[in-house]
Amino acid sequence: MAAALDPRAPSGAAILVSASPGELRTALLEGGVLTEAWVERPARPDGVGDLQRGRVSAVAPAMAGAFIALAGGETGFLPESEASAERRPIAAAVQEGLILPLRVTRAAQGGKGPRVTARLSEAESAAVAAAPAGAPRLVARGPSAAARLAARYPAAELRVDSAALMARLRAGLGDRVRLVASPAFDDALEAEFDVLAGPEAPLPGGGRLLIHPTPALTAIDMDAGSAAGARGTQAVVALNRDALPELARQIRARNLAGALLVDFAGLTPKRREALAEPLRAALAPDRHARLLGFTHLGMAEIVRDRIHPPLHEVLGRPASALTRGLAALRQAVREAAARPGARFALRATPAVVAALQGLPGALEDHAAEAGAALALVPDAAASEPVIEEMRRGG
């Protein structure tokens, strides 16, 4: 359930960025309420916003687009509408072997490569032209979540808990970026991120949302529990209506995308249609979401643009070995700060250990922050990663 995370927060927006080994977590708070949550692994960016010099590998008129060889061995897709300002047929706009300046507009998904555009600004075209020759070539990385939010909310203050990150952000954003001595995320915000990582979210007045992503769509069940059957029809309508702001917030904060089907609690399909306008109003602050209508079964059909991967794809569901390992690194940094001079080990399954070893920079970042390397102890019996203090001489 949404709650003001900081009662002293201003009515405007604030951007909080928590840096930890191998990971950046960014929160947008509006009026003290978490409305967007982003988790990034800088060593494995999603690529959105990247400037590239790509080569046309195949023209596909039947698909109204072309396949593009990109840096790193990826294959992107250039839609016909994005191939030229004149929007000519794809076979007239490009040919196999042509080298193009491009920007990635959508991350890879479902086994498909990223989507790209050749319709760049003058500054973007100049940046690609100035890069060393050769294609495919990555010219510049796209903006981080903090930078994207800062552009959308020009009056918002950015609070970060890493001096190095502050320096990088200040290069483009100036004194809007403020270093905080304590962790940027307090306990309430950490708890919110924990909820967003799971399949359930509590609703105001009782009940919960059950959120189930599938490859084709995301199904959301509004479960009122015993409250739905114990009240009259109007009370159940009110219960569903009161839950709409939290439904919309969860959709936006989780960055759910594509087709979303919402099954409301305890109402006939006919009565659910009365929720259409309140639902549109609840979705209005989210520029990527729109209500299409209701199915014959009474489920709300929402579509939301997919640009960056949804949170559940980044974190895994259940949490991936890498997600669990990076959470353990955050804990290890806290333990090292609380007990200077102590040495620590991470006991975890071989999968977690391998995931951390495979993420460039994560263990090195930890060693730099903690002042000592973290010993890794593979243990197939470890149900969850555990940080252990090492005995001296051990």
C-alpha positions in Angstrom: 0.0 0.0 0.0 1.3 3.4 -1.0 2.4 5.6 2.0 4.3 8.8 2.3 7.8 7.5 2.8 9.0 10.8 4.4 6.3 13.0 6.0 8.7 15.9 5.6 9.0 15.4 1.9 8.0 18.3 -0.3 4.9 18.1 -2.6 7.2 18.0 -5.6 9.4 15.2 -6.9 12.7 13.9 -5.5 15.0 11.3 -7.1 16.9 9.0 -4.8 19.8 6.9 -6.0 21.4 4.1 -3.9 24.7 2.8 -5.2 26.0 -0.6 -4.2 28.5 -3.1 -5.6 27.4 -4.0 -9.2 24.1 -2.2 -9.0 22.2 1.1 -9.0 18.7 1.5 -7.5 16.8 4.6 -8.3 13.5 5.8 -6.9 11.2 8.6 -8.0 9.2 10.0 -5.1 6.3 12.3 -5.8 4.8 13.9 -2.8 6.8 11.5 -0.7 5.2 8.5 -2.5 7.3 6.0 -4.6 6.0 6.1 -8.1 8.9 4.7 -10.2 11.5 2.1 -9.2 14.6 1.2 -11.3 17.2 -1.4 -10.8 20.3 -1.2 -13.1 23.4 -3.3 -13.4 25.9 -0.9 -15.1 28.0 -3.7 -16.4 25.0 -5.0 -18.2 22.9 -2.0 -19.3 19.7 -2.6 -21.2 21.0 -0.5 -24.1 18.1 1.9 -24.4 19.3 5.3 -25.7 22.7 3.9 -26.9 24.1 5.6 -30.0 25.5 3.0 -32.4 26.9 2.7 -35.8 25.1 -0.4 -37.3 25.2 -2.3 -40.5 22.1 -3.5 -42.4 22.3 -7.3 -42.4 19.0 -8.1 -44.1 16.1 -6.2 -45.5 12.7 -7.7 -44.6 9.9 -6.0 -46.7 7.4 -8.6 -45.4 8.1 -7.4 -41.8 8.2 -3.7 -42.9 11.7 -3.3 -41.5 15.4 -4.4 -41.6 17.7 -6.4 -39.4 20.8 -4.5 -38.1 24.1 -5.9 -36.9 24.9 -4.0 -33.7 27.9 -3.8 -31.4 28.4 -6.8 -29.1 27.0 -9.3 -31.6 23.3 -8.2 -31.1 20.9 -8.0 -34.0 18.5 -5.1 -33.8 15.3 -4.4 -35.8 14.8 -1.1 -37.7 11.1 -0.5 -38.4 10.2 1.0 -41.8 8.8 4.0 -40.1 12.1 4.7 -38.3 14.4 4.2 -41.3 14.1 7.7 -42.8 12.5 11.0 -42.3 10.5 10.5 -45.5 9.1 7.2 -44.3 9.8 5.4 -47.6 9.3 1.7 -48.1 12.1 -0.2 -46.3 13.5 -1.5 -49.6 13.9 2.0 -50.9 15.3 3.4 -47.6 18.1 0.9 -47.0 20.0 -1.9 -48.6 22.1 -4.7 -47.3 25.5 -3.6 -46.1 24.5 0.0 -45.6 26.1 1.6 -42.5 23.7 3.7 -40.4 23.9 6.0 -37.3 21.3 4.6 -34.9 19.8 5.0 -31.5 18.3 2.1 -29.5 14.7 2.9 -28.7 13.6 -0.4 -27.0 15.5 -3.0 -25.1 15.7 -6.6 -26.2 12.8 -8.8 -25.1 11.5 -12.3 -25.4 14.4 -13.5 -27.5 14.0 -10.6 -29.9 16.8 -8.0 -30.3 16.5 -4.4 -29.5 14.6 -1.9 -31.6 16.4 1.0 -33.2 15.8 4.2 -35.1 17.8 6.0 -37.7 15.9 9.2 -37.1 18.4 11.1 -34.9 18.8 14.6 -33.8 21.6 16.7 -35.3 23.6 16.3 -32.1 23.2 12.6 -32.1 24.2 12.3 -35.8 27.2 14.5 -35.2 28.3 12.3 -32.2 28.2 9.2 -34.4 30.0 10.9 -37.3 32.8 11.9 -34.9 33.3 8.4 -33.6 36.1 6.2 -34.9 35.3 4.5 -38.2 33.9 1.0 -38.3 30.7 -0.8 -37.8 29.1 -2.3 -35.8 30.3 0.2 -33.1 29.0 1.4 -29.8 29.4 5.2 -29.8 27.8 6.3 -26.5 25.8 4.7 -23.8 22.2 5.8 -23.1 21.3 7.8 -20.0 20.9 6.1 -16.6 17.5 6.0 -14.8 18.7 8.9 -12.7 19.5 11.0 -15.7 16.3 10.2 -17.5 14.2 11.1 -14.4 16.2 14.3 -14.0 15.4 15.3 -17.5 11.7 14.7 -17.0 11.6 16.4 -13.6 13.9 19.5 -14.0 13.1 20.9 -10.6 13.7 17.7 -8.7 16.6 17.3 -6.3 18.7 14.2 -6.7 20.0 12.6 -3.5 22.8 10.0 -3.9 24.8 8.0 -1.4 28.0 7.6 -3.5 30.6 10.4 -4.0 31.8 8.9 -7.3 28.2 8.7 -8.6 27.6 12.3 -7.4 30.6 13.5 -9.4 29.4 11.8 -12.5 25.9 13.1 -12.2 27.0 16.6 -11.3 29.0 16.8 -14.6 25.6 17.0 -16.4 23.2 18.1 -13.7 25.1 20.5 -11.5 24.2 21.3 -7.9 20.8 19.5 -8.2 22.8 16.4 -7.1 23.3 16.2 -3.4 25.4 13.7 -1.5 23.7 12.2 1.6 25.8 10.7 4.4 23.4 7.9 5.2 22.1 5.4 2.7 19.8 7.1 0.2 17.1 4.5 0.8 15.6 4.4 4.3 13.9 1.3 5.8 10.5 2.3 4.4 11.8 2.6 0.9 13.8 -0.6 1.2 10.5 -2.3 2.2 8.7 -0.8 -0.8 11.4 -2.2 -3.1 11.0 -5.6 -1.5 7.2 -5.5 -2.2 7.8 -4.6 -5.8 10.1 -7.6 -6.2 7.3 -10.0 -5.2 4.0 -11.1 -6.7 1.7 -9.4 -4.1 1.0 -5.9 -3.0 -1.4 -4.9 -0.2 -4.4 -2.7 -0.9 -5.8 0.2 1.2 -8.7 -1.0 3.3 -7.6 -4.7 3.1 -7.1 -7.1 0.3 -4.2 -7.4 -2.1 -3.1 -7.4 -5.7 -1.7 -10.6 -7.2 0.5 -9.9 -10.1 1.5 -12.7 -12.5 3.6 -11.9 -15.6 3.5 -14.5 -18.4 5.3 -14.4 -21.8 2.1 -13.1 -23.5 0.6 -10.7 -20.9 0.5 -9.8 -17.2 -2.5 -10.9 -15.2 -3.5 -8.9 -12.2 -6.0 -10.2 -9.7 -7.6 -7.9 -7.2 -8.3 -10.0 -4.2 -10.5 -8.4 -1.6 -10.4 -11.5 0.6 -13.4 -11.9 3.0 -14.3 -8.2 2.7 -15.8 -8.7 -0.8 -18.4 -11.2 0.4 -19.2 -9.4 3.6 -20.4 -6.1 2.1 -23.2 -4.9 -0.2 -22.7 -4.3 -3.9 -22.1 -0.6 -3.5 -19.5 -1.2 -0.9 -17.7 -3.7 -3.1 -17.8 -1.2 -6.0 -16.2 1.4 -3.6 -13.6 -1.1 -2.5 -12.5 -1.7 -6.1 -12.6 2.0 -6.9 -10.5 2.9 -3.9 -7.9 0.4 -4.9 -7.4 1.9 -8.4 -4.7 4.4 -7.5 -2.6 1.7 -5.9 -3.2 -0.6 -8.9 -2.0 2.2 -11.2 1.0 2.9 -8.9 2.1 -0.7 -8.9 1.8 -1.0 -12.7 4.0 2.1 -13.1 6.5 1.3 -10.3 7.1 -2.2 -11.5 7.4 -0.9 -15.1 4.9 -3.6 -16.3 4.6 -3.5 -20.1 2.6 -4.9 -23.0 -0.8 -6.3 -22.4 -2.2 -6.2 -18.9 -5.5 -7.8 -17.8 -7.0 -6.8 -14.5 -9.7 -9.0 -12.8 -11.6 -6.9 -10.2 -13.0 -8.3 -7.0 -16.6 -9.4 -6.4 -18.4 -7.6 -9.3 -20.3 -8.8 -12.3 -18.9 -7.8 -15.7 -21.6 -5.2 -16.2 -20.9 -3.4 -12.9 -17.1 -3.4 -13.6 -17.7 -1.0 -16.6 -18.5 1.7 -14.0 -14.8 1.6 -13.0 -13.6 2.7 -16.5 -13.4 6.5 -15.9 -11.9 6.2 -12.4 -9.3 3.8 -13.8 -8.4 6.1 -16.7 -8.0 8.9 -14.1 -5.7 6.7 -12.0 -3.6 5.8 -15.0 -3.4 9.4 -16.3 0.0 10.3 -14.5 1.6 7.3 -16.3 2.4 8.5 -19.8 3.0 4.9 -21.1 -0.3 3.3 -20.0 -3.8 3.5 -21.4 -7.1 1.6 -20.8 -8.4 -0.1 -23.9 -11.7 -1.3 -22.4 -13.1 -4.4 -20.9 -13.3 -8.0 -22.1 -16.6 -10.0 -22.2 -15.5 -11.5 -18.9 -15.2 -8.1 -17.3 -11.4 -7.8 -17.2 -9.9 -4.4 -17.8 -7.6 -4.4 -20.8 -4.6 -2.1 -20.3 -1.7 -1.7 -22.6 1.6 -0.1 -21.5 4.5 0.8 -23.8 7.5 -1.4 -23.4 10.8 0.4 -23.6 13.0 -0.8 -20.7 12.6 -4.3 -19.2 10.0 -4.7 -16.4 11.4 -4.9 -12.9 10.5 -8.6 -12.6 12.7 -9.4 -15.7 15.7 -7.5 -14.2 15.3 -9.1 -10.7 14.0 -12.5 -11.8 11.0 -14.2 -10.2 11.8 -15.9 -8.0 14.9 -13.7 -7.5 17.8 -14.8 -9.7 21.1 -15.9 -8.4 22.6 -12.6 -9.4 19.9 -10.6 -7.6 20.4 -12.6 -4.4 24.2 -12.2 -4.7 24.0 -8.4 -5.1 21.7 -8.1 -2.2 24.3 -10.0 -0.1 27.0 -7.6 -1.3 24.9 -4.7 0.0 24.6 -6.4 3.3 28.4 -7.2 3.3 29.2 -3.5 2.8 26.9 -2.6 5.8 28.5 -5.2 7.9 32.0 -3.9 7.1 31.0 -0.3 7.9 29.6 -1.4 11.3 32.7 -3.5 12.2 35.8 -1.8 10.7 38.8 -4.1 10.5 36.7 -7.3 10.4 36.9 -9.7 7.5 33.9 -11.3 6.0 32.9 -14.3 3.8 29.9 -14.9 1.7 28.5 -18.4 2.0 26.1 -19.1 -0.9 25.2 -21.7 -3.5 27.7 -22.2 -6.4 25.1 -20.5 -8.7 25.2 -17.3 -6.6 29.0 -17.3 -6.4 29.3 -17.8 -10.2 26.8 -15.0 -10.9 28.8 -12.6 -8.8 32.1 -13.7 -10.4 30.5 -13.3 -13.8 29.4 -9.7 -13.3 32.3 -7.4 -14.1 33.3 -5.0 -11.3 30.8 -6.2 -8.6 33.3 -7.9 -6.3 35.9 -5.2 -7.0 33.4 -2.5 -6.1 32.7 -4.4 -2.8 36.4 -4.6 -2.0 36.9 -0.9 -2.6 33.9 0.1 -0.4 34.5 -2.4 2.4 38.3 -2.1 2.4 38.9 -5.8 1.9 38.0 -8.5 -0.5 35.0 -10.7 0.4 35.9 -14.4 0.7 33.5 -16.6 -1.4 32.4 -19.9 0.1 30.4 -22.1 -2.4 27.9 -24.2 -0.4 25.3 -26.2 -2.2 23.3 -26.5 1.0 23.0 -22.8 1.6 19.3 -21.9 1.0 20.1 -18.2 1.1 23.4 -16.2 0.9 24.9 -15.6 4.3 27.5 -13.0 5.3 29.8 -14.5 8.0 32.6 -12.9 9.9 35.9 -14.7 9.5 38.0 -15.6 12.5 41.3 -13.9 12.6 43.9 -16.1 11.0 41.2 -18.1 9.2 
